Amino acid sequence: MDWRRGFLCFLLTAALASAAAAEERPEREFQECAGCPQMVGIPAGKFVMGSLADEPGRFQNEGPQHVVSIKAFALGKYDVTSEEFLAFLKQTGYQPAPCNALLNMRWRSLGNGFAYPPYDEEPRRWPASCLDTKDALAYIAWLNKKVRLERPGLAKGSGPYRLPSEAEWEYAARAGTATARWWGKDIGAGHANCNGCGSAWDNRELADVDSFAPNPFGLYGMLGNVWQWTADCWHRSYVGAPADGRAWTEPGCRKHVLRGGSWDNVAIFIRSATRSEGGADGGEYDYSSLAGFRVARDLP
């Protein structure tokens, strides 16, 4: 048995206990301002990032497996919701570009509100989607300004909120588990929203961000519903990837990493290790058009 499998066996033992204990973690939660996302503190730790060669549904870009150290940080309890994103649009007048011009998928004015793509309905507690990384970063810049105005004691600069790194995202999605999904090896039924997840919304529409049980870290909807943007530039493998949990970036990268899968993807995409790519400017149907995000925050 090589070190990877030995370490994975250790993690799997912990996974069986932690998956069974999945629940909210109110002692780790905070919200820094009215209308700010609810955040969950994620403890520091190490994990094996990527998937084993024999994991069903595995794609080549999920390797090689490597150990990553993660500093404690906070992550949104939910994806940023359409309601939260709408508050940003109304206050700033920001207008996201169409995520799919061919299908006219866009956030657009509708009377006194906005139509929420792709269904042209008023926003609700669905995850905000039809967004590219520029849209996510614009929201985060607005959120940081809002928080610093309400809490002047916070450090100045561009923070405290940001996109999570890809490594932080996978660490949080796994929540101490080493199976394909935090709830186990198989997709099962009623754990997520996808094409074949056994939910009421499968391959039809988005679900509310709190429609399924949280993972052992107390995070909702890490898998399925909408793809989630991370801060990392796209790389075809983990060769050369950082081992300290930071985002793997370089100037001028044209594509960023998406994680988690969406409501119309088949079950092999709904795994903790699955990764895909999306253009920084959106416009790529199925991925960018069905992409949202959740915010991360450094902890003192």
C-alpha positions as CSV (number, residue, x, y, z in Angstrom):
1,M,0.0,0.0,0.0
2,D,1.6,3.3,-1.0
3,W,1.4,6.5,1.1
4,R,-1.6,7.9,-0.9
5,R,-3.8,4.8,-0.2
6,G,-2.7,4.7,3.4
7,F,-3.5,8.3,4.0
8,L,-6.8,7.8,2.1
9,C,-7.7,4.9,4.4
10,F,-7.1,7.1,7.4
11,L,-9.3,9.8,5.9
12,L,-12.0,7.3,5.0
13,T,-12.3,6.1,8.6
14,A,-12.9,9.7,9.6
15,A,-15.3,10.2,6.7
16,L,-17.7,7.5,7.8
17,A,-18.1,9.1,11.2
18,S,-18.2,12.7,10.0
19,A,-20.7,12.0,7.1
20,A,-23.0,10.4,9.6
21,A,-22.8,13.5,11.8
22,A,-23.6,16.0,9.0
23,E,-25.4,19.0,10.6
24,E,-25.4,22.7,11.0
25,R,-22.5,24.2,12.9
26,P,-23.9,27.4,14.5
27,E,-20.9,27.8,16.8
28,R,-18.8,28.4,13.6
29,E,-21.2,30.8,11.9
30,F,-21.2,34.6,11.6
31,Q,-22.7,37.4,9.5
32,E,-20.9,40.7,9.4
33,C,-23.6,43.0,8.2
34,A,-27.3,43.1,7.3
35,G,-27.6,41.4,3.9
36,C,-24.1,39.9,4.1
37,P,-23.8,36.2,3.3
38,Q,-23.9,33.8,6.2
39,M,-20.4,32.5,6.8
40,V,-19.1,29.2,8.3
41,G,-15.6,28.9,9.8
42,I,-13.7,26.1,8.3
43,P,-10.9,24.5,10.5
44,A,-7.3,24.2,9.3
45,G,-6.2,20.8,8.1
46,K,-4.6,18.6,5.5
47,F,-6.3,16.6,2.8
48,V,-5.6,14.6,-0.4
49,M,-6.7,16.7,-3.3
50,G,-7.9,15.0,-6.5
51,S,-9.3,11.5,-7.1
52,L,-8.0,8.0,-7.3
53,A,-7.5,6.5,-10.8
54,D,-10.3,4.0,-10.2
55,E,-13.0,6.5,-8.9
56,P,-16.1,5.9,-11.1
57,G,-16.6,8.9,-13.4
58,R,-13.1,10.3,-12.9
59,F,-11.6,12.7,-15.4
60,Q,-7.9,12.9,-16.2
61,N,-7.7,16.5,-15.0
62,E,-8.4,15.4,-11.4
63,G,-4.8,14.2,-10.8
64,P,-2.2,13.6,-9.7
65,Q,-3.4,13.4,-6.2
66,H,-1.4,15.5,-3.7
67,V,-1.5,16.5,-0.1
68,V,-2.5,20.1,0.5
69,S,-2.4,22.1,3.8
70,I,-5.3,24.5,4.4
71,K,-5.3,27.4,6.8
72,A,-8.5,28.1,8.7
73,F,-10.8,30.3,6.6
74,A,-14.5,31.0,6.3
75,L,-16.8,30.1,3.4
76,G,-20.3,31.0,2.6
77,K,-22.9,28.7,4.2
78,Y,-24.8,28.9,0.9
79,D,-24.1,30.0,-2.7
80,V,-24.7,33.7,-3.1
81,T,-28.4,33.8,-3.7
82,S,-30.3,35.6,-6.5
83,E,-31.8,37.8,-3.8
84,E,-28.4,38.8,-2.5
85,F,-27.1,39.4,-6.0
86,L,-30.1,41.5,-6.9
87,A,-29.5,43.8,-3.9
88,F,-26.0,44.5,-5.5
89,L,-27.5,45.1,-8.9
90,K,-30.1,47.5,-7.6
91,Q,-27.6,49.5,-5.5
92,T,-24.9,49.8,-8.0
93,G,-26.6,49.6,-11.4
94,Y,-24.1,46.9,-12.5
95,Q,-25.3,44.9,-15.5
96,P,-23.8,41.4,-16.1
97,A,-23.1,40.6,-19.7
98,P,-25.3,37.8,-21.2
99,C,-24.0,34.4,-20.3
100,N,-25.4,33.0,-23.5
101,A,-26.2,35.5,-26.2
102,L,-27.5,32.8,-28.5
103,L,-30.2,31.9,-26.1
104,N,-30.5,35.5,-24.7
105,M,-29.7,34.3,-21.2
106,R,-29.1,37.4,-19.2
107,W,-30.1,39.3,-16.1
108,R,-32.5,41.9,-17.4
109,S,-34.9,44.6,-16.1
110,L,-38.5,43.4,-15.6
111,G,-40.8,46.2,-14.3
112,N,-39.4,47.3,-11.0
113,G,-37.2,44.3,-10.6
114,F,-35.0,41.9,-12.6
115,A,-35.8,38.7,-14.4
116,Y,-33.6,35.9,-13.1
117,P,-32.0,33.7,-15.8
118,P,-32.6,31.2,-17.2
119,Y,-36.3,31.3,-16.2
120,D,-37.2,35.0,-16.5
121,E,-38.7,34.9,-13.0
122,E,-38.3,37.2,-10.0
123,P,-35.3,36.3,-7.8
124,R,-35.7,34.0,-4.9
125,R,-33.5,31.8,-2.8
126,W,-32.0,30.1,-5.8
127,P,-28.3,30.4,-6.3
128,A,-27.4,33.3,-8.5
129,S,-26.3,32.0,-11.9
130,C,-25.6,33.2,-15.4
131,L,-22.5,34.9,-13.9
132,D,-18.8,35.0,-14.9
133,T,-15.8,35.7,-12.7
134,K,-16.0,39.4,-13.5
135,D,-19.5,39.5,-12.1
136,A,-18.5,37.5,-9.0
137,L,-15.6,39.9,-8.3
138,A,-17.7,42.9,-8.9
139,Y,-20.2,41.6,-6.2
140,I,-17.3,40.9,-3.8
141,A,-15.8,44.4,-4.3
142,W,-19.2,45.9,-3.4
143,L,-19.6,43.5,-0.4
144,N,-16.1,44.5,0.9
145,K,-17.0,48.2,0.6
146,K,-20.3,47.6,2.4
147,V,-18.7,45.6,5.2
148,R,-15.9,48.1,5.8
149,L,-18.4,51.0,6.0
150,E,-20.4,49.1,8.6
151,R,-17.4,47.8,10.5
152,P,-14.6,50.4,10.3
153,G,-12.3,48.3,12.4
154,L,-11.8,45.8,9.7
155,A,-8.4,45.9,7.9
156,K,-8.2,48.2,4.9
157,G,-7.4,47.0,1.4
158,S,-9.3,44.8,-1.0
159,G,-10.7,42.3,1.5
160,P,-11.8,40.7,3.6
161,Y,-14.1,38.8,1.2
162,R,-12.8,36.9,-1.9
163,L,-13.4,33.9,-4.1
164,P,-12.2,30.6,-2.5
165,S,-9.2,28.9,-4.0
166,E,-9.8,25.6,-5.8
167,A,-8.0,23.7,-3.0
168,E,-10.1,25.5,-0.3
169,W,-13.3,24.6,-2.2
170,E,-12.5,20.9,-2.4
171,Y,-11.4,20.7,1.2
172,A,-14.6,22.4,2.2
173,A,-16.7,20.1,-0.1
174,R,-15.1,17.0,1.2
175,A,-15.5,18.1,4.9
176,G,-13.2,15.4,6.2
177,T,-14.4,12.7,3.8
178,A,-12.5,10.8,1.1
179,T,-15.3,9.3,-0.9
180,A,-16.6,10.6,-4.2
181,R,-19.2,12.7,-2.4
182,W,-19.3,13.7,1.2
183,W,-22.3,11.4,1.8
184,G,-20.6,8.4,0.3
185,K,-19.4,6.6,-2.9
186,D,-22.7,6.5,-4.7
187,I,-25.0,9.3,-5.8
188,G,-27.9,7.9,-3.8
189,A,-31.1,9.9,-3.8
190,G,-32.1,13.2,-2.4
191,H,-28.6,14.6,-1.7
192,A,-28.3,17.1,-4.5
193,N,-29.9,18.5,-7.6
194,C,-28.6,17.0,-10.9
195,N,-29.7,14.9,-13.8
196,G,-30.1,11.6,-11.9
197,C,-29.7,12.8,-8.2
198,G,-33.2,11.6,-7.2
199,S,-34.5,15.1,-6.2
200,A,-37.7,16.9,-7.0
201,W,-35.8,19.4,-9.2
202,D,-33.6,17.0,-11.2
203,N,-32.8,18.3,-14.7
204,R,-35.8,20.7,-14.5
205,E,-34.9,23.8,-12.5
206,L,-32.7,25.2,-9.7
207,A,-33.5,24.4,-6.1
208,D,-33.3,26.7,-3.2
209,V,-29.9,26.9,-1.6
210,D,-31.0,25.1,1.6
211,S,-33.0,22.3,-0.1
212,F,-30.6,19.5,1.0
213,A,-28.8,18.5,4.1
214,P,-25.5,20.3,4.9
215,N,-22.2,18.5,4.8
216,P,-20.2,17.8,8.0
217,F,-18.7,21.3,7.9
218,G,-22.3,22.8,7.9
219,L,-22.1,23.9,4.2
220,Y,-25.2,23.6,2.0
221,G,-25.2,22.8,-1.7
222,M,-21.5,22.2,-2.4
223,L,-22.4,19.7,-5.0
224,G,-25.0,20.1,-7.8
225,N,-27.5,23.0,-8.5
226,V,-25.0,25.4,-10.1
227,W,-21.3,25.3,-10.9
228,Q,-19.2,27.5,-8.5
229,W,-16.4,29.8,-9.6
230,T,-13.0,29.6,-7.8
231,A,-10.1,32.0,-7.9
232,D,-7.8,29.7,-9.7
233,C,-6.7,29.9,-13.4
234,W,-7.5,26.7,-15.3
235,H,-4.7,24.1,-15.5
236,R,-5.1,20.7,-17.1
237,S,-3.6,18.8,-14.2
238,Y,-2.2,19.3,-10.7
239,V,1.4,19.1,-11.8
240,G,3.0,22.1,-10.2
241,A,0.0,23.0,-8.1
242,P,0.5,24.8,-4.8
243,A,0.6,22.6,-1.7
244,D,-0.4,25.4,0.7
245,G,-4.0,26.0,-0.4
246,R,-3.5,29.3,-2.1
247,A,-5.1,30.0,-5.5
248,W,-3.0,28.9,-8.5
249,T,-3.0,32.0,-10.7
250,E,-1.0,33.8,-13.3
251,P,-1.4,37.2,-15.0
252,G,-3.9,37.3,-17.8
253,C,-5.4,33.9,-17.5
254,R,-8.4,33.5,-19.8
255,K,-10.1,30.6,-18.0
256,H,-10.9,29.9,-14.4
257,V,-11.8,26.7,-12.5
258,L,-15.4,25.8,-11.9
259,R,-16.5,23.2,-9.2
260,G,-19.5,21.3,-8.0
261,G,-21.6,20.5,-11.1
262,S,-25.1,21.7,-11.9
263,W,-28.8,20.7,-12.0
264,D,-28.6,19.4,-15.6
265,N,-25.3,17.4,-15.3
266,V,-25.3,13.7,-15.0
267,A,-24.2,12.2,-11.7
268,I,-20.5,11.7,-12.6
269,F,-20.1,15.5,-12.5
270,I,-21.5,15.6,-9.0
271,R,-18.3,14.6,-7.1
272,S,-16.0,16.5,-4.8
273,A,-13.0,16.1,-7.2
274,T,-14.8,17.1,-10.4
275,R,-13.4,20.2,-12.0
276,S,-14.2,22.1,-15.2
277,E,-13.2,25.4,-16.9
278,G,-15.0,28.5,-17.9
279,G,-14.0,31.7,-19.7
280,A,-13.4,34.7,-17.5
281,D,-15.9,36.6,-19.6
282,G,-18.6,33.9,-19.6
283,G,-20.5,33.1,-22.8
284,E,-19.9,29.3,-22.7
285,Y,-23.2,27.5,-22.6
286,D,-23.7,24.8,-19.9
287,Y,-20.8,25.9,-17.7
288,S,-20.6,29.7,-17.5
289,S,-24.3,30.1,-18.1
290,L,-25.0,27.8,-15.1
291,A,-22.3,29.2,-12.9
292,G,-22.6,31.0,-9.6
293,F,-20.3,31.4,-6.6
294,R,-19.9,31.5,-2.9
295,V,-17.6,33.9,-1.0
296,A,-14.6,33.1,1.2
297,R,-13.0,35.1,3.9
298,D,-9.6,35.0,5.6
299,L,-9.8,34.5,9.4
300,P,-7.5,36.3,11.8
